[in-house]
Amino acid sequence: MSDPALTQGVPSEPGPPFQTLVELEKMARLLAMMLDAGRSVISDHQTLFDDPEKGDKGFTPDVFERQLLETFRSRAGTDLEESRSARIPTGAKAVLKVLVAASKLVVAEAQSEINRQGVGHKGFVPAVFGARTASRFAALTGIRLKQTALAPRNPSNAPDSFEQAVLREFADPSYPREKVISEITATSGALRLMLPLYATRKCLDCHGEPKGEPDRTGHPREGFQLGQSAGAISVFIPVRQ
């Protein structure tokens, strides 16, 4: 992944130092990557969760946390547990740890769902995990994380005008893979960042072909192809003047 820049809209009036904005942009990118890492861990265990014959799945909050941190490390190229990691600004490290704690709590609260025997599809899917985690994280930090797409299944994830414009860019096949888009404006008083998401093999179980046919939840499939643009994680960080 190439280093993204603050792409547009830097206010001309006095505001936070440029270095602060750079660190906020890095924080936003890492937060989006951490949330998506958690979504990936949940996706990897979907078959286990939905096994109606098995009761205790062994997917404890501690097991989840270990896999979350390893997935994040492999994607971000840095270890959140390294106390002197120069790759993560101090402020970013603190909020990332809050996001990890919120993610772990969501998994802890979902244990009765995950371990319920005699039921197939449990409904604890990556999007549900992401929404619950984002809600807890926002309440603790004031930073908003959102899973969005041009045609989201959940109306509450509908994109605003900024997100819609960025999603259209991401959907262009020529757009560089995994390149984020960010901006900061005086109007929003916030740094905004979008991290593109792509359809994986696991995603295709519910979101792939045949388009329009119901998936296991009863929702019409989107007809995604492997690697196709499948939405984004949107980050909104208020900027203190």
FENWO-V219563 format. One record per residue. N is the residue number from 1. PSI is psi in whole degrees, 0 to 359 (NA if undefined). NEAR is the number of other C-alpha atoms within 12 Angstrom. Layout:
n={N & N}
psi={PSI & PSI}
near={NEAR & NEAR}
//
This chain:
n={1 & 2 & 3 & 4 & 5 & 6 & 7 & 8 & 9 & 10 & 11 & 12 & 13 & 14 & 15 & 16 & 17 & 18 & 19 & 20 & 21 & 22 & 23 & 24 & 25 & 26 & 27 & 28 & 29 & 30 & 31 & 32 & 33 & 34 & 35 & 36 & 37 & 38 & 39 & 40 & 41 & 42 & 43 & 44 & 45 & 46 & 47 & 48 & 49 & 50 & 51 & 52 & 53 & 54 & 55 & 56 & 57 & 58 & 59 & 60 & 61 & 62 & 63 & 64 & 65 & 66 & 67 & 68 & 69 & 70 & 71 & 72 & 73 & 74 & 75 & 76 & 77 & 78 & 79 & 80 & 81 & 82 & 83 & 84 & 85 & 86 & 87 & 88 & 89 & 90 & 91 & 92 & 93 & 94 & 95 & 96 & 97 & 98 & 99 & 100 & 101 & 102 & 103 & 104 & 105 & 106 & 107 & 108 & 109 & 110 & 111 & 112 & 113 & 114 & 115 & 116 & 117 & 118 & 119 & 120 & 121 & 122 & 123 & 124 & 125 & 126 & 127 & 128 & 129 & 130 & 131 & 132 & 133 & 134 & 135 & 136 & 137 & 138 & 139 & 140 & 141 & 142 & 143 & 144 & 145 & 146 & 147 & 148 & 149 & 150 & 151 & 152 & 153 & 154 & 155 & 156 & 157 & 158 & 159 & 160 & 161 & 162 & 163 & 164 & 165 & 166 & 167 & 168 & 169 & 170 & 171 & 172 & 173 & 174 & 175 & 176 & 177 & 178 & 179 & 180 & 181 & 182 & 183 & 184 & 185 & 186 & 187 & 188 & 189 & 190 & 191 & 192 & 193 & 194 & 195 & 196 & 197 & 198 & 199 & 200 & 201 & 202 & 203 & 204 & 205 & 206 & 207 & 208 & 209 & 210 & 211 & 212 & 213 & 214 & 215 & 216 & 217 & 218 & 219 & 220 & 221 & 222 & 223 & 224 & 225 & 226 & 227 & 228 & 229 & 230 & 231 & 232 & 233 & 234 & 235 & 236 & 237 & 238 & 239 & 240 & 241}
psi={129 & 154 & 121 & 160 & 162 & 109 & 335 & 164 & 23 & 126 & 148 & 335 & 163 & 139 & 198 & 149 & 151 & 320 & 324 & 318 & 320 & 317 & 324 & 321 & 319 & 320 & 314 & 316 & 317 & 324 & 316 & 319 & 323 & 317 & 318 & 328 & 318 & 318 & 320 & 319 & 316 & 317 & 319 & 338 & 12 & 318 & 320 & 313 & 320 & 12 & 111 & 343 & 338 & 132 & 266 & 116 & 348 & 9 & 76 & 165 & 324 & 319 & 314 & 313 & 316 & 316 & 325 & 310 & 325 & 318 & 317 & 316 & 317 & 329 & 318 & 345 & 23 & 152 & 117 & 336 & 349 & 114 & 334 & 23 & 119 & 350 & 341 & 116 & 152 & 314 & 321 & 321 & 320 & 313 & 330 & 321 & 327 & 320 & 320 & 315 & 318 & 319 & 316 & 322 & 321 & 318 & 321 & 317 & 340 & 4 & 319 & 327 & 310 & 320 & 7 & 125 & 152 & 3 & 135 & 257 & 122 & 341 & 355 & 82 & 169 & 319 & 322 & 315 & 313 & 318 & 316 & 319 & 315 & 321 & 314 & 318 & 318 & 321 & 331 & 329 & 340 & 1 & 130 & 129 & 138 & 135 & 121 & 163 & 165 & 328 & 73 & 150 & 323 & 118 & 332 & 346 & 9 & 138 & 146 & 185 & 319 & 312 & 320 & 317 & 318 & 318 & 324 & 322 & 316 & 326 & 345 & 121 & 337 & 353 & 135 & 128 & 138 & 6 & 125 & 163 & 132 & 159 & 158 & 130 & 155 & 329 & 312 & 334 & 31 & 156 & 130 & 140 & 144 & 128 & 120 & 147 & 151 & 149 & 124 & 175 & 322 & 320 & 322 & 341 & 325 & 331 & 3 & 206 & 158 & 133 & 134 & 340 & 144 & 139 & 192 & 346 & 352 & 357 & 141 & 135 & 147 & 342 & 26 & 150 & 155 & 128 & 357 & 150 & 128 & 26 & 203 & 163 & 125 & 134 & 136 & 109 & 113 & 139 & 122 & 128 & NA}
near={15 & 12 & 17 & 24 & 24 & 29 & 22 & 18 & 21 & 26 & 23 & 14 & 12 & 11 & 19 & 24 & 17 & 17 & 14 & 21 & 32 & 27 & 27 & 38 & 39 & 38 & 35 & 46 & 44 & 44 & 47 & 45 & 42 & 46 & 49 & 43 & 35 & 45 & 40 & 33 & 37 & 40 & 32 & 25 & 26 & 29 & 23 & 28 & 37 & 30 & 22 & 21 & 17 & 19 & 21 & 20 & 26 & 18 & 29 & 25 & 27 & 19 & 20 & 33 & 31 & 24 & 27 & 37 & 35 & 23 & 27 & 31 & 24 & 16 & 24 & 28 & 19 & 24 & 26 & 36 & 21 & 15 & 14 & 13 & 16 & 15 & 22 & 32 & 26 & 21 & 21 & 31 & 30 & 21 & 31 & 35 & 29 & 28 & 44 & 39 & 29 & 32 & 43 & 36 & 25 & 35 & 37 & 25 & 19 & 28 & 24 & 21 & 28 & 37 & 29 & 24 & 21 & 17 & 19 & 23 & 25 & 27 & 24 & 33 & 34 & 32 & 34 & 27 & 36 & 43 & 31 & 32 & 39 & 41 & 25 & 25 & 31 & 26 & 16 & 19 & 23 & 21 & 33 & 34 & 38 & 42 & 44 & 36 & 37 & 28 & 25 & 24 & 24 & 17 & 13 & 15 & 26 & 23 & 27 & 20 & 13 & 28 & 34 & 23 & 20 & 33 & 36 & 26 & 27 & 31 & 27 & 17 & 15 & 13 & 18 & 18 & 21 & 31 & 25 & 37 & 40 & 38 & 35 & 35 & 28 & 22 & 16 & 18 & 21 & 30 & 40 & 44 & 43 & 47 & 44 & 40 & 33 & 30 & 27 & 22 & 19 & 25 & 33 & 25 & 29 & 33 & 35 & 28 & 21 & 17 & 18 & 16 & 18 & 18 & 21 & 19 & 19 & 14 & 18 & 22 & 25 & 29 & 24 & 27 & 23 & 19 & 21 & 28 & 36 & 35 & 41 & 45 & 46 & 44 & 43 & 36 & 36 & 26 & 28 & 18 & 15}
//
